[in-house]
């Protein structure tokens, strides 16, 4: 057989393989999904892992690990470690490190540390530090990481403040979220009870936070909860739980400049919760609870990052958290009181959501994460 004929046969075989791979969803279309829950006797046990097919929206169970009230968790950049808070009080308020096997979804607990603040509710990591936001304690806790991914003892605590006008919900300090800036030089924290965003300079050499005196002040009674940065790093978006507004900021070198406020919660239910951008940055979504539960949908204007509301998708009860699949095709909503994760298909052109009627029934889901 001539060399030319052999080359033609090889090319033909490769072409057929590529066509088959493009036609049928494969393992390459799957990602690992983690779900944190509120635990209770005879209910949820902790964190659950699943295989999620990004082409079909199908979910297959993998594994689970017992931990008390892991209401928020995060993965290391290489997916080798999971860090989860336990939203509890006193000595039970902890952050736990797990070694994680992405392939089979299994967990191995490495260790845990006390946050020394009640009700931690958010956690982030840059691979060298783990930082928690503590709602009940009204503070930010910082922990160094050891070489094996385990958590070292607490190195610093930074306090939030109260002082907002709400006579019931802003009497005590509450910090709800912490987030690294796109340039990794700053950390921001939502100081719920004082209607401001705290700023910390982050020294990458020393791996320490330095509080900055000039916080970003929001409208009185806002109750800032979660924030997210645009993919290009030029804007930040904050969902305010009490006012139901989404605040849009220009971001540059640690500074946030307010450029727009738009309504997420049109009913004034004072329960707005989570906020996420589509992977391409073209659409923003925010969740509202307590009345008219669902997801508000906004188009992001490409020239300046401001928002235009384009729709709303009703969900089951109490959509505390949601997330978007890495390929952008699906939006999954953790409905705490509905005891379900709903799966919505995203129109990549319009941003509109459609209920696939696929769902994952489970007790008190409150956090959804996909592997990086």
N, C-alpha and C positions, 0 to 999 in steps of 0.2 A: 504494500500500500504506500502511495507516494506521501511525502511530507505535507503537500498541499491538502490532500484529502483528509489526512489525520487532523490538521489544523481546522478544517471546515467542520469535521465531526465534533471536535472539542467545542468550537464556538456554538454549534447547534445545541449541544448538551447544556452549555452554560446559559444560553438564551432561554431554553425550556425551563431550566431550574429557576431563573429569575422571574419568568412569567408566572410559574406556579406560586412562587413566594409572594408575588404582588397580588395574586388572585385570592389566596386563602389566608385568613388571619393566622399568624404563627406565634410562637413564644416571644418573638421580638415585639409583639403588640401588647404584651402583658407587663404590668408593673406590680410591685408589692404594695399593699395598702395596710395601714395600721389604724386601729380605732381605739380611742380612749373612752372610758365610760365612768359613770358614777356607780359605785358598787353597793350592794346590800345583800343580806342573807337570802339565799335561794334566788338570786338575780344575777347580775353581771359579776364576773370574777376579776376583771381588770382590763388588760390590753389584749386585743385580738388582731391577728394578722390574716390577710387574705391575698389571693391572686386576683387582680382586676384586669380584665381584657378591655383595652382601650378602643377596640373596633366594635365589639358587641355589647359592652356594658355588663358583661356577665361577671359574677363574683364567685370565687371558690375558696372555702375556708382552708387555712393552713395550720395555725397554732394559736396558743394563748398563754398568758402568764398572769399569775395572781398578784395584784397590787391594789392597795386601797385608794379609791377615788382618783385614778389617773385622768383628771379632767383636761389636761393638756400635756403634749409630748413633742419632742423634736428629734430629728435624726442628725447624725454627723454628716459632713459633706460626702464621705465615702460610704455611707450607709452601714458602717461597721458597728456603730453604737447608737443606742436610743436612750434619751434622758427624759424622764417623766416625773412630774410633780404629783404629790398626794395632797389633794385639797382637803386638808383636815386641820385640827387645832393642836396647839401645844407640841408635845414630842412626836405626834403623828404627822405633823406638817413637815414633809421631807421632799427631797429630790433624789431619785434613784437612777443609777447607771446600769444599763444592760449591754452585754455583748449581743449583737444581732446577726443572725445568718439570713441574709436576704433571700437566698435560694429556697430554703424550706420554711422561712418565717419564724424560726425558733429564737427564744430569748434565753440568756444566761445572766442572772443578776450578778453584778460585780460588787456594788456596795450602795449605800445611801447615806445622805447627810441631812441633818436638820436645817431648816431654813431660818430658824429662830424668829419666825413671824407666822402668824396664823393664815390659813387659807391661801397658800400659793396657787396661782391660777394661770401662769404663763411661764415658759422656759425657752431660752435660746442658747446656742453655742457657736463659737467660732473655731472649735477644735482645741483651744487652749484654756478657755474659760467657759463655765456654765453660769448663766444669769437668770434669776427668777424674779417675776413680779408677784408680790404678795398682796392679795386683795384685803384680807382681814387684817394683816399686819401693817398695811399702808406703807410698804417699803420695797426696796430692790436689794436682793441678796446676790453676792458674787462669790464664786467658788473656782479655784484653780483646778485644772485637770491633770491627772497623773499620766505617765507615759503609756499605761495600759488601758486608758479610757475611763478609769474609775475617777471618782470625785474626791478631791482633797477637802480639808476642813474649810469652813467659811472664812473668807479673807476680808470681807467688807459688807456693811449694810448701809444703805442710803435711804433716809426717811422722806416720805411724802407729807402732804399737809391736808387739812380740811379747810373749810371756809366758804364753800359754795352756798347758794341760797336755798337749796332744797332742805327743808327742816328734818327730813327723815333719812335721806340717802347720802347726804354730804356732811353729816355731823362728825364722823370719824374719818381719818385718812384711809384712802383706798388707792392702790396702784394696780392697774389692770393689765398692762402690756409693756414689754420691752422689745426693742428692735434695733439692730445694727443699721447704720446709714449705708447707702450704696458704696461709698468710698471706704467704709470700714474704720473711719477715723472718729466716729461718734456713736453714742448709744442714746436712744430716745425712750422715754417712759411716759405713759399716759397717767397723769395724776388726777384720777377721777373726781376726787372730792374738792380739789382746788381749781378745777377747770383750767388746767394748764398742761403743757408738755414739758417734762424735765429734760435737760440736755446734759450729757456727760462727754467730755473729751476722752478719747480712748487712745492710749499710748501703746502702739503695737510692740515696741521693744520691751516695755515694762509690763505690758498686759494689765494695766490698771485703769480704772475710771477716775476722772477728775470732774466733780460737779461744777457746772457753769452757772453763774448767778442769774443770768438773763434768760429765764424760762419763756416759753411761748404761751401767752395768755389767750384763752378762748372766751366766747361769750358766756356770761354768768349763767349757771344752770345747765351747761352743755353736758357734763359728765363724759369726757372722752374715754373711749373703751379700747378700740383696736386701731392700728394704723398699718399702712402698706405703702411701699414706694413703687413708682412706675418702673418698667423694665429698663428705660433709658436713664433712670436715676435723677430725672429733672423735676419730678413732682412727688409729693406725699399726699395721701388721702387718709382722713381720720373719720371714723364713725363715732358719733356721740350718742351714748345710750339714752340720756334723759331728754335732750332736745330733739332727737331723731334726725339731726342734720349730718350731712357729709361735708366736711371742710376740705378744701383743696388748697395746697400750698406749693409754691415754687421752692425748690431745694437747691442750695449751693453752699458748699463748704461749711456745713453745720448749721446753717441758717434756714429757717422756715418762714416764708412770707405768704400770708393769706391772700388768695386771689379770688375765691368763690366759696359760697355756702349754698348747698341745694338740699331739698327735703328728701329724706329716705322714708321716714315714718309719717304718712299723711294723716294718721288717726290720733297722733299725740299719745300713744300708749306708753311711752317712756321705757321701751324695752329693746331698742336697736342693739344689735349684737356683734356681727362679724362683717368683714369687708375683704374682698379679693378682686384682683384684676385678672383678666384672661391672659394666657401666656404671651399673646402678641401685643398686649397693652391696649387693645382697641375698645374693650368694654370693661366696666366696673360693676360689681354686684355687692349688695349689702343686705343683711337679713334683719327682719323686724319681728318682734315677739309680743305677746300679751293680748294684742288685738290685731285682727287682720294678718295673721302670721304668713310670712312669705319673703320672697326675694325681690328687691327693687333692682331694676336694670338700667344702666346708664351707658350712653356712648361717650367715649373719650375723644375730644377734638384733637386731631394730630398736631395742630399748630401751637397750642398753648396748654394742653392737658386739662382744660375745663370740661365740665360734664353737661350732658343733655339727657334727661330721662326719656327712655324709649319703651319701658314696659314694666310689668310686675308679674311674678309667678307665685300663686298661692301654694303653700306647703302644709304638711301636717303640723301638729302642735309643737311650739317652742323650738324654732330653728336656731339653736344656740351657735352652731358652727357649721361651716360648709367648706368644700374645697373643689378645685377644678382639676380634672385629669391632666397630666403633663402635655398631652397632645391637643388639649382644648376642646375635645369633642363632648365631654360630659361634665356636668356639675352635680356633685353629690351633697345632700343636705342631711346633717345629723339632727333629727328632731327629738329632743330629749324626752318631752312628755308624750310624744307619739310613739316612742319606743321603736323607731324605725330610721333607717337611712334610705332616703328616696334618691332615685337616679333620674336626672333630667338630661336630655340631649340638648346640646348647644348648637344653634345655627351660627356657623362661623362667620357669616356675612352680616346678619342682622343682630346677633347677640341674644335673640329671643330663645327662651327655654321651652321644651316640650316634655311632658311627663311620659317616660317610657313605660310606666307601670311595672318596672322592675324595682325591687326593693329588698332590703336586708332587715329583717325583723330581729331586734335585739333590745335588751334592757338598757335604757338611759344612755344612748350614744351621745357624746359631746365633743369629740375631736376626731377629725379625719386627716391623715397624713399619707402622702405617697412618697416612695423612695426617690432619692435625687437622681 
